[in-house]
Amino acid sequence: MRPVTRSLVALCGTLVLLAACEIAPVTGRSQIMLVSEAEERQMGLQAYREVLAKEPLSTNAQATALVDKVGRRIAAAAERPPAEMWRAPNYRWEFKTIDKNEPNAFCLPGGKIAVYTGLLPITRTETGLAVVISHEVAHALARHGAERMSDQMVASVGVAAASAALATTASGRSRTYLPAMMAALGAGATVGYLLPMSRAQESEADRIGLVLMALAGYDPREAVPLWERMRAASSGRGSQAEWLSTHPAPTTRIADIRAWLPEAMKYYRPRD
Ligand SMILES: [Zn+2]
């Protein structure tokens, strides 16, 4: 556990009255949240608009239809969680296919999804694409971006100042921390939302993603061959794509996924 994480856990224990802590879905991991959902969504929307202003949308009808179909099914499952698994986010979902030969995809806070056409040769099938989109949506459901911003706020200004900031109004907090928040969201970066998540967040997104795809009627067992294809595609490539990052190591990731499959299979009902 990193020192920052350790102090965050301590902070979570002592400042519960300030409602600064959340529990991640599925894993039950403690998270500190100094950023409101409204702020997070606003920043997600802004970052999405910036990416879409720079990148050309795909005109490939087959590709865009596939991204729309898978995206809508995952979104529908995310909005109807089994009791207590997570709060329905009530996102205003958007699905865009970007014409770029990069193996990349993201879901920003607020349900703003983008898939790059260079991903599709690796995902190959509808279910393969569902693995990646579910993983990205899981990052949003677990509020990993806001958690990273909160971590950075505490790391940069210290626990005392960050907890004092909790007592300020939402608008005051926004003004004070907006630059740090924007940086954590990767807003303005040329390739979008690619700041690497922590290893814990990656593993958590894998585990939640398996449940999510199962709820959407996609066979979670397909995650194993998908991540094997990812590993093959990423070897020797040096890609910066978030899901190709070395955290966790590909072999660990696949072993973890195998271990979590029984949990996800409880929610799997085949469709079509
Ligand atoms: Zn990820």
Boltz pocket constraint, residues with backbone or C-beta under 6 A from the ligand:
constraints:
  - pocket:
      binder: B
      contacts: [[A, 135], [A, 136], [A, 139], [A, 197], [A, 201], [A, 202], [A, 205], [A, 242], [A, 243]]
      max_distance: 6.0
